[in-house]
């Protein structure tokens, strides 16, 4: 029974190692740890609230609405 448990744990460790290696190879990003003060590069799409052009347009719209004027087309 002890031998069976040993083999089971050994096989589980091998399967875990294979999937760990596959996961590490598939994930993009830095392979080394970042130094102090360094931030990881952002992943994925950037939201519209991070776009300076979008924020400027939003500010113009907000100022226009605060003046009591109706936006064009309404």
PyMOL commands that set and color helices and strands:
alter all, ss='L'
color gray80, all
select helices_A, chain A and resi 2-26+48-50+52-66
alter helices_A, ss='H'
color red, helices_A
deselect
rebuild
show_as cartoon
